[in-house]
Amino acid sequence: MRTSTILFLFLLVMHLLTVLNTLLFEGKLYDLVFWFNSALFMAALAVFVFRRGIFNAKEAHATTETAQKRK
C-alpha cells in the first residue's frame, strides 16, 4: 500500500471520529476524540518518517562522507 494511501486513511479515521462525536454525542467526548486524533497523527507521522527514511543512519553517514570527500 502506498504511503499516501495510508496517510489518507489516517486522515479519514480522524475526520470520522470528529464527525461522529459532533453528530452522535453533541461534542461531549471532545477530550477522548482529541486524544485519539493526537495518537493517530503521531502514528501517521511515524509511518511517513519510516517510509521516507528521513532518519536513516546509513543515508546520513553517506552524505557526511560525500561532503568530506568534496573538501
DSSP file (Angstrom, degrees, kcal/mol; ACC not computed):
  #  RESIDUE AA STRUCTURE BP1 BP2  ACC     N-H-->O    O-->H-N    N-H-->O    O-->H-N    TCO  KAPPA ALPHA  PHI   PSI    X-CA   Y-CA   Z-CA
    1    1 A M              0   0    0      0, 0.0     2,-0.0     0, 0.0     5,-0.0   0.000 360.0 360.0 360.0 138.2    0.0    0.0    0.0
    2    2 A R     >  -     0   0    0      1,-0.1     4,-2.0     4,-0.0     5,-0.2  -0.315 360.0-120.4 -72.1 154.2    1.3    3.4   -0.9
    3    3 A T  H  > S+     0   0    0      1,-0.2     4,-2.6     2,-0.2     5,-0.2   0.889 113.4  54.6 -61.1 -40.9    2.3    5.9    1.8
    4    4 A S  H  > S+     0   0    0      1,-0.2     4,-2.1     2,-0.2    -1,-0.2   0.864 106.9  51.5 -64.0 -34.9   -0.2    8.5    0.5
    5    5 A T  H  > S+     0   0    0      2,-0.2     4,-2.2     1,-0.2    -1,-0.2   0.918 110.5  48.0 -66.8 -43.4   -3.0    5.9    0.8
    6    6 A I  H  X S+     0   0    0     -4,-2.0     4,-2.1     2,-0.2    -2,-0.2   0.926 112.9  47.9 -62.7 -45.0   -2.0    5.1    4.4
    7    7 A L  H  X S+     0   0    0     -4,-2.6     4,-2.3     1,-0.2    -1,-0.2   0.879 110.2  52.8 -64.8 -37.1   -1.9    8.7    5.4
    8    8 A F  H  X S+     0   0    0     -4,-2.1     4,-2.5    -5,-0.2    -1,-0.2   0.897 107.7  51.3 -64.4 -39.6   -5.2    9.3    3.7
    9    9 A L  H  X S+     0   0    0     -4,-2.2     4,-2.4     2,-0.2    -2,-0.2   0.901 109.0  50.5 -64.3 -40.7   -6.8    6.5    5.7
   10   10 A F  H  X S+     0   0    0     -4,-2.1     4,-2.3     1,-0.2    -2,-0.2   0.933 111.9  48.1 -60.0 -45.0   -5.4    8.0    9.0
   11   11 A L  H  X S+     0   0    0     -4,-2.3     4,-2.2     1,-0.2    -2,-0.2   0.893 110.5  51.8 -62.5 -41.0   -6.9   11.4    8.0
   12   12 A L  H  X S+     0   0    0     -4,-2.5     4,-2.5     2,-0.2    -1,-0.2   0.909 110.0  48.1 -63.2 -43.7  -10.2    9.7    7.1
   13   13 A V  H  X S+     0   0    0     -4,-2.4     4,-2.4     2,-0.2    -1,-0.2   0.903 111.0  51.3 -64.8 -41.0  -10.4    8.0   10.5
   14   14 A M  H  X S+     0   0    0     -4,-2.3     4,-1.8     1,-0.2    -2,-0.2   0.913 111.9  46.9 -62.2 -41.8   -9.6   11.2   12.3
   15   15 A H  H  X S+     0   0    0     -4,-2.2     4,-2.6     2,-0.2    -2,-0.2   0.906 110.6  52.0 -67.5 -41.2  -12.3   13.1   10.5
   16   16 A L  H  X S+     0   0    0     -4,-2.5     4,-2.9     1,-0.2     5,-0.3   0.898 107.6  52.6 -62.6 -40.7  -14.9   10.3   11.1
   17   17 A L  H  X S+     0   0    0     -4,-2.4     4,-2.1     1,-0.2    -1,-0.2   0.922 111.8  46.1 -59.6 -43.7  -14.1   10.4   14.9
   18   18 A T  H  X S+     0   0    0     -4,-1.8     4,-2.0     2,-0.2    -2,-0.2   0.915 114.3  47.1 -66.8 -43.0  -14.7   14.2   14.9
   19   19 A V  H  X S+     0   0    0     -4,-2.6     4,-3.0     2,-0.2     5,-0.3   0.922 112.3  49.2 -66.3 -44.1  -17.9   14.0   12.9
   20   20 A L  H  X>S+     0   0    0     -4,-2.9     4,-2.5     1,-0.2     5,-1.0   0.894 110.4  51.4 -63.0 -38.8  -19.3   11.1   15.0
   21   21 A N  H  X5S+     0   0    0     -4,-2.1     6,-2.8    -5,-0.3     4,-0.6   0.905 114.4  43.9 -63.1 -40.4  -18.5   13.0   18.2
   22   22 A T  H  <5S+     0   0    0     -4,-2.0     4,-0.5     4,-0.3    -2,-0.2   0.929 122.5  34.9 -71.0 -45.7  -20.3   16.1   16.8
   23   23 A L  H  <5S+     0   0    0     -4,-3.0    -3,-0.2    -5,-0.1    -2,-0.2   0.905 129.0  28.4 -80.5 -42.8  -23.4   14.3   15.4
   24   24 A L  H  <5S+     0   0    0     -4,-2.5    -3,-0.2    -5,-0.3    -2,-0.1   0.867 133.3  27.2 -88.9 -38.3  -24.0   11.5   17.8
   25   25 A F  S ><<S-     0   0    0     -5,-1.0     3,-1.7    -4,-0.6    -3,-0.2   0.328  96.5-123.8-111.0   6.8  -22.6   12.8   21.1
   26   26 A E  T 3  S-     0   0    0     -4,-0.5    -4,-0.3     1,-0.3    -3,-0.1   0.803  71.5 -59.2  54.5  33.9  -23.1   16.5   20.6
   27   27 A G  T >  S+     0   0    0     -6,-2.8     3,-0.9    -7,-0.1    -1,-0.3   0.600 102.7 128.4  77.8  12.7  -19.4   17.1   21.2
   28   28 A K  T <   +     0   0    0     -3,-1.7     3,-0.3    -7,-0.4    -2,-0.1   0.720  68.1  56.5 -74.8 -20.0  -19.4   15.6   24.7
   29   29 A L  T 3>  +     0   0    0     -8,-0.2     4,-2.7     1,-0.2     5,-0.3  -0.078  67.9 130.1-100.1  34.7  -16.4   13.3   24.0
   30   30 A Y  H <> S+     0   0    0     -3,-0.9     4,-2.7     1,-0.2    -1,-0.2   0.902  70.4  48.0 -57.5 -47.0  -14.1   16.1   23.0
   31   31 A D  H  > S+     0   0    0     -3,-0.3     4,-2.2     1,-0.2    -1,-0.2   0.903 113.6  47.3 -63.6 -41.5  -11.2   15.1   25.2
   32   32 A L  H  > S+     0   0    0      2,-0.2     4,-2.5     1,-0.2    -1,-0.2   0.913 113.6  47.3 -66.4 -43.0  -11.3   11.5   24.1
   33   33 A V  H  X S+     0   0    0     -4,-2.7     4,-2.8     2,-0.2     5,-0.2   0.900 110.9  52.2 -65.4 -40.6  -11.6   12.4   20.4
   34   34 A F  H  X S+     0   0    0     -4,-2.7     4,-2.2    -5,-0.3    -1,-0.2   0.912 110.2  49.2 -61.2 -41.7   -8.7   14.9   20.8
   35   35 A W  H  X S+     0   0    0     -4,-2.2     4,-2.3     2,-0.2    -2,-0.2   0.937 113.4  45.3 -63.8 -47.4   -6.6   12.1   22.4
   36   36 A F  H  X S+     0   0    0     -4,-2.5     4,-2.6     1,-0.2    -2,-0.2   0.896 112.8  50.9 -64.5 -40.1   -7.4    9.6   19.7
   37   37 A N  H  X S+     0   0    0     -4,-2.8     4,-2.2     2,-0.2    -1,-0.2   0.883 110.1  50.1 -65.3 -37.1   -6.7   12.2   16.9
   38   38 A S  H  X S+     0   0    0     -4,-2.2     4,-2.2    -5,-0.2    -2,-0.2   0.916 111.6  48.0 -65.6 -42.3   -3.4   13.1   18.5
   39   39 A A  H  X S+     0   0    0     -4,-2.3     4,-2.1     1,-0.2    -2,-0.2   0.901 112.1  49.2 -64.8 -41.1   -2.4    9.4   18.6
   40   40 A L  H  X S+     0   0    0     -4,-2.6     4,-2.5     2,-0.2    -1,-0.2   0.876 109.4  52.5 -66.3 -37.1   -3.5    8.9   15.0
   41   41 A F  H  X S+     0   0    0     -4,-2.2     4,-2.5     2,-0.2    -2,-0.2   0.926 109.8  48.0 -63.8 -43.7   -1.5   11.9   14.0
   42   42 A M  H  X S+     0   0    0     -4,-2.2     4,-2.2     2,-0.2    -2,-0.2   0.875 111.4  51.0 -65.1 -36.3    1.6   10.6   15.7
   43   43 A A  H  X S+     0   0    0     -4,-2.1     4,-2.3     2,-0.2    -1,-0.2   0.915 110.8  48.5 -65.4 -42.5    1.1    7.2   14.0
   44   44 A A  H  X S+     0   0    0     -4,-2.5     4,-2.4     2,-0.2    -2,-0.2   0.902 111.1  50.3 -64.0 -40.7    0.7    8.9   10.6
   45   45 A L  H  X S+     0   0    0     -4,-2.5     4,-2.6     2,-0.2     5,-0.2   0.901 110.1  50.3 -63.5 -40.9    3.9   10.9   11.3
   46   46 A A  H  X S+     0   0    0     -4,-2.2     4,-2.7     2,-0.2     5,-0.2   0.904 110.5  49.4 -64.3 -41.5    5.8    7.7   12.2
   47   47 A V  H  X S+     0   0    0     -4,-2.3     4,-2.8     2,-0.2     5,-0.2   0.927 112.4  48.5 -62.0 -44.8    4.6    6.0    9.0
   48   48 A F  H  X S+     0   0    0     -4,-2.4     4,-2.3     2,-0.2    -2,-0.2   0.933 114.5  43.9 -61.9 -47.5    5.7    8.9    6.9
   49   49 A V  H  X>S+     0   0    0     -4,-2.6     4,-1.4     2,-0.2     5,-1.2   0.909 116.2  47.7 -65.9 -42.4    9.1    9.2    8.5
   50   50 A F  H  <5S+     0   0    0     -4,-2.7    -2,-0.2    -5,-0.2    -1,-0.2   0.923 114.8  44.9 -65.6 -44.1    9.7    5.4    8.4
   51   51 A R  H  <5S+     0   0    0     -4,-2.8    -2,-0.2    -5,-0.2    -1,-0.2   0.867 116.1  45.5 -70.3 -36.0    8.6    5.1    4.8
   52   52 A R  H  <5S-     0   0    0     -4,-2.3    -1,-0.2    -5,-0.2    -2,-0.2   0.694  99.8-135.2 -81.0 -18.2   10.6    8.1    3.6
   53   53 A G  T ><5 +     0   0    0     -4,-1.4     3,-1.4    -5,-0.2    -3,-0.2   0.853  47.3 155.6  68.9  34.7   13.7    7.0    5.5
   54   54 A I  T 3 <S+     0   0    0     -5,-1.2    -4,-0.1     1,-0.3    -5,-0.1   0.885  74.4  37.5 -63.2 -39.9   14.3   10.6    6.8
   55   55 A F  T 3  S+     0   0    0     -6,-0.4     2,-0.6     4,-0.0    -1,-0.3  -0.122  80.7 144.7-105.4  36.9   16.2    9.4    9.8
   56   56 A N    <>  -     0   0    0     -3,-1.4     4,-1.8     1,-0.2     3,-0.2  -0.654  41.1-152.4 -78.1 120.4   18.0    6.6    8.1
   57   57 A A  H  > S+     0   0    0     -2,-0.6     4,-2.3     1,-0.2     5,-0.2   0.833  91.5  57.0 -65.9 -33.6   21.5    6.4    9.6
   58   58 A K  H  > S+     0   0    0      2,-0.2     4,-2.3     1,-0.2    -1,-0.2   0.916 107.9  47.0 -65.1 -42.3   23.1    4.9    6.5
   59   59 A E  H  > S+     0   0    0      2,-0.2     4,-2.3     1,-0.2    -1,-0.2   0.898 112.0  50.5 -66.1 -40.3   22.0    7.8    4.3
   60   60 A A  H  X S+     0   0    0     -4,-1.8     4,-1.9     1,-0.2    -2,-0.2   0.904 111.7  48.1 -64.4 -40.7   23.2   10.4    6.9
   61   61 A H  H  X S+     0   0    0     -4,-2.3     4,-2.3     2,-0.2    -2,-0.2   0.903 111.3  50.1 -66.7 -41.4   26.6    8.7    7.1
   62   62 A A  H  X S+     0   0    0     -4,-2.3     4,-2.2     1,-0.2    -2,-0.2   0.880 109.6  51.5 -65.0 -38.0   26.9    8.5    3.2
   63   63 A T  H  X S+     0   0    0     -4,-2.3     4,-2.0     2,-0.2    -1,-0.2   0.898 109.9  49.4 -65.7 -40.4   26.0   12.2    3.0
   64   64 A T  H  X S+     0   0    0     -4,-1.9     4,-2.1     2,-0.2    -2,-0.2   0.907 110.8  49.7 -65.1 -42.7   28.7   13.1    5.5
   65   65 A E  H  X S+     0   0    0     -4,-2.3     4,-2.0     1,-0.2    -2,-0.2   0.903 110.4  50.3 -63.1 -41.2   31.3   11.0    3.7
   66   66 A T  H  X S+     0   0    0     -4,-2.2     4,-1.5     1,-0.2    -1,-0.2   0.897 110.5  49.4 -64.4 -40.6   30.4   12.7    0.4
   67   67 A A  H  X S+     0   0    0     -4,-2.0     4,-0.9     1,-0.2    -1,-0.2   0.874 110.7  50.3 -66.7 -37.1   30.7   16.1    1.9
   68   68 A Q  H  < S+     0   0    0     -4,-2.1     3,-0.3     1,-0.2    -1,-0.2   0.853 107.7  53.4 -70.8 -33.5   34.1   15.2    3.4
   69   69 A K  H  < S+     0   0    0     -4,-2.0    -1,-0.2     1,-0.2    -2,-0.2   0.840 103.8  56.9 -68.4 -33.1   35.4   13.9    0.1
   70   70 A R  H  <        0   0    0     -4,-1.5    -1,-0.2     1,-0.3    -2,-0.2   0.772 360.0 360.0 -70.0 -25.9   34.5   17.2   -1.7
   71   71 A K     <        0   0    0     -4,-0.9    -1,-0.3    -3,-0.3    -2,-0.2   0.489 360.0 360.0 -74.2 360.0   36.6   19.2    0.8
